[in-house]
């Protein structure tokens, strides 16, 4: 349910459209994510808020054409997500689908966008195959992917002495891909894999998995999952005493995870992210606006920030073309125009649809180090954009020539 502040923002954006342009077909942006399940705080209404903030900051329209935002809950079900996307494209005049956490849903939406010549921009989506063998001229992948998370985090933790890894992996495409990428980095770096267990989405009890992790003798416990699953696993790992003897690394650890676990349970957890709200004056200003609009007044995470940044860039491309009608042309324009915003800085979008930007290794603060409710991370190192993501030639994307 939308809160009063968000409703006011939507109304303000709609008032920016003049009566003369009321009959103009709007440019329609659609946010598709988990609004009620395990990822609801991680994307959910927050991604809708980020989208509307970007629309407002862009001026609410392009020329005389208004910009509208709609949203829906895919329930983490590919068939549900596909049905919504088809209806949006075929009947509701939607031009671009945004966010889409859950890689199985993202693959379905990417295929449909290609068939309908619309645009899909994934910020919550994780699988690196979206810019690999399953890349599309209609898809852009923003914020993060499994190759980046697995390899950059694996390499960084190995350099800090973590050599023997045990994986607790979400039992679906995203989890498999994330674990596989990290394992590749560990093996190439001279480390070893002590074992892996897989769990269903929305697992409440990780005790049996954690017992296996303890008995493996691993010095790194890698959580190849996301959302509430990551939070539950960290909490229970602390209860088992694992955090005192083992480095816990969570590729999808962000402020929402730490909010759920608390800093006492999550102390010294390592995380990789391209955005943290408390990095610069610009990120703090964005976060303050976002939190005021959010029903729970929480700070934005990297994926919600990615939605904001990607929407601004999408609208720049549409404005340069004068139309949102041809999805392939819009994505081609997005690739041609350098990315530049106050949250991610300057970057580019490659031929395979991968957006490049720096990535940062953080460590959770101890309760004593934290100065406020959302003061959660300290920066350890920066991974430059050209080192953070998979080399273009290694992705097997058919759009890449040579």
HUNORLIN-V513227 format. One record per backbone hydrogen bond with DSSP energy under -1.0 kcal/mol. NH is the residue of the N-H (numbers start at 1). CO is the residue of the C=O. Records with the same first field share a line. If there is no record, write none. Layout:
BEGIN
NH = CO  CO
END
This chain:
BEGIN
7 = 3
8 = 4
9 = 5
10 = 6
11 = 7
12 = 8
13 = 9
14 = 10
15 = 11
17 = 14
21 = 18
22 = 19
24 = 21
27 = 66
29 = 68
30 = 96
31 = 70
32 = 98
33 = 72
40 = 37
43 = 39
46 = 43
47 = 43
49 = 45
50 = 46
51 = 47
52 = 48
53 = 49
54 = 50
55 = 51
56 = 52
57 = 53
58 = 54
59 = 56
60 = 55
62 = 65
65 = 62
67 = 60
68 = 27
70 = 29
72 = 31
74 = 33
77 = 74
81 = 77
82 = 78
83 = 79
84 = 80
85 = 81
86 = 82
87 = 83
88 = 84
89 = 85
90 = 86
91 = 87
92 = 87
94 = 88
95 = 28
96 = 28
97 = 119
98 = 30
99 = 121
100 = 32  98
106 = 102
107 = 103
108 = 104
109 = 105
110 = 106
111 = 107
112 = 108
113 = 109
114 = 110
115 = 111
116 = 112
118 = 113
119 = 95
120 = 138
121 = 97
122 = 140
125 = 99
130 = 127
131 = 128
134 = 129
135 = 132
139 = 136
140 = 120
141 = 353
142 = 122
144 = 142
146 = 126
149 = 145
150 = 146
151 = 147
152 = 148
153 = 149
154 = 150
155 = 151
156 = 152
157 = 153
158 = 154
159 = 155
161 = 158
162 = 157
165 = 192
166 = 220
167 = 195
168 = 222
169 = 197
170 = 224
171 = 199
172 = 170
176 = 172
177 = 173
178 = 174
179 = 175
180 = 176
181 = 177
182 = 178
183 = 179
184 = 180
185 = 181
186 = 182
187 = 183
188 = 184
189 = 185
190 = 187
191 = 186
192 = 163
194 = 165
197 = 167
199 = 169
210 = 206
211 = 207
212 = 208
213 = 209
214 = 210
215 = 211
217 = 214
219 = 164
220 = 164
221 = 247
222 = 166
223 = 249
224 = 168
225 = 223
228 = 38
229 = 226
231 = 227
232 = 228
233 = 229
234 = 230
235 = 231
236 = 232
237 = 233
238 = 234
239 = 235
240 = 236
241 = 238
242 = 237
245 = 242
246 = 242
247 = 219
249 = 221
250 = 270
253 = 250
258 = 254
259 = 255
260 = 256
261 = 257
262 = 258
266 = 262
269 = 266
270 = 248
271 = 362
273 = 360
279 = 276
284 = 280
285 = 281
286 = 282
287 = 283
288 = 284
289 = 285
290 = 286
291 = 287
292 = 288
293 = 289
294 = 290
297 = 294
305 = 301
306 = 302
307 = 303
308 = 304
309 = 305
310 = 306
311 = 307
312 = 308
313 = 309
314 = 310
315 = 311
316 = 312
317 = 313
318 = 314
319 = 315
320 = 316
321 = 317
322 = 318
327 = 117
330 = 326
331 = 327
332 = 328
333 = 329
334 = 330
335 = 331
336 = 332
337 = 333
339 = 347
341 = 345
345 = 341
347 = 339
350 = 354
353 = 350
355 = 141
356 = 348
359 = 383
360 = 273
361 = 381
362 = 271
363 = 378
364 = 269
365 = 376
370 = 366
375 = 372
376 = 374
378 = 363
380 = 361
381 = 361
383 = 359
387 = 384
388 = 384
394 = 391
395 = 392
400 = 397
END
